[in-house]
């Protein structure tokens, strides 16, 4: 502590000394970079917090995958990267070139292009504005020039993604006279991404990538690779009304069977417990008198049970007293809040879940409300017994619950695929999908795109709809997403609730099941190679930035209402890539047609195999029953026969292999038991599917032989050469 109770002269000298030393300590430090893993560079600025995103997630790099990506050299001019500690905070600066675009900064819902945005990255329930408060505010961005930057801090980080111009910049904007110069801009050129991290140091990573997709892959692999869901996790999920009893669930399941709708997971909402908000984590004896019998009866039908929880503990829970010493100063809905960084808290809490739920057959959790709303979550003045600050806990609580619950399933050698409402950097490998209470269909698609830049998965869950058309349109998009789910906790909606479109909804749900070999292989590529299964067009080769010309609408340019309007690059935020070969362009309620931007190369209609275009904008009018989907030239889509449940371990399935277009093609099909972690010991296989054009002008398909001793679940194989 400084005390200025000195004589006047000494005081002046002291002030001078401290301001000078401040001035020098604030001098730009150019961090030095060390290659931590192939193509992954790290630096440490100042004295970072001991507890950060990677400590919370304990992500382990997938070195095998990283080695397979081509690495070259540090991808930026390191002399332009600056880190400074100023007033106990870290200031960071990364360069930006004129034509560069930025993607990422977490799960945003309205914008894909992040250049020009100002964000405070803060875990929260999304509130309708892309201001950094979101379920997964991942401090990772990727540049169109093919590199990525990750700030490993569990702090509320302020980001100026190319706003602000420095006086000493070699690229400082020219002053222009607004009175006379038409080129005057309300937002002059900025040549940097700048950030403030409210702590005295930080660890930063730079990811190489010859393409933006490679940079994303590297980040994903460095943080563990994507999760490999069980096959059943990619089937159809129905979350039932919150107060449903075992009998009501069984009736609903019978209705699914009777009507011929697929179903792999039933999600129970808060009412499975004797008390919720705060929770007992104990089955309600009235609604579920025989939980084990109930779970077994469903399992006999090929259906798994997922339990809703939030981690806030009721005084009536058997966990309350044991956990009490390890909880925060503040409660949530009068429930105590475990400090999951303390091993006693972690072991007691999840040990109970393991014994009472998972060992008795529960297959997954929906861990709700770990994101917060400031109004009911612990405030930033709360204290946790570990000494970890409330801010750090807020930024990592989602990571901690995912990590620790996933470990329970790992111990049982059972894969899981659940839901969670918060995540953050480092959470890539966790078998959880994000969701929320916001319900804008178009914004849900933008979130799906942004999830692919953030190492998270997102479901545009269908809950309710005002009419049959909206219902069908929403179902179509959940079918082309990481989790095909109806969340009827409040609405009670069933897939067949809108009788006019019952058959169309069923056809979509069946399509999901038929595409299982494709979805499963694409998730394996996320796991082993880091390629996000759902991702934006900007990561696609042949996608031209010319498609995103500078535009300024008349209303934006209106001096009266918006005197600082800026020309913006039109972004593509309503179409996306699903797996290696598919482009999905969802329809929204009220639309009869839509524009689709096709990257270079020929693209074919998924349903008919018809040629649709090549590097151009097209208009499609698909009718109500179809969601527009396009396949790359030479694209191979491995499918299977329609079924009501995903294939279980040891079961064979038939393969129906579709080939599109004129080019020869190849595809790597992944296989394993679909349920356990035995793949970690090498019990998996990749089969090479090839389509070659013979001298006779006929296409010939082959599938490589199974490797001895490796899983082989393939039954009969048939080929469909689409459009011919
Ligand atoms: C919400 C959650 C909903 C539902 C509900 C149950 O917070 O987002 O999907 O689970 O809680 O109370």
Boltz pocket constraint, residues with backbone or C-beta under 6 A from the ligand:
constraints:
  - pocket:
      binder: B
      contacts: [[A, 242], [A, 269], [A, 270], [A, 308], [A, 368], [A, 369], [A, 436], [A, 437], [A, 487], [A, 489]]
      max_distance: 6.0
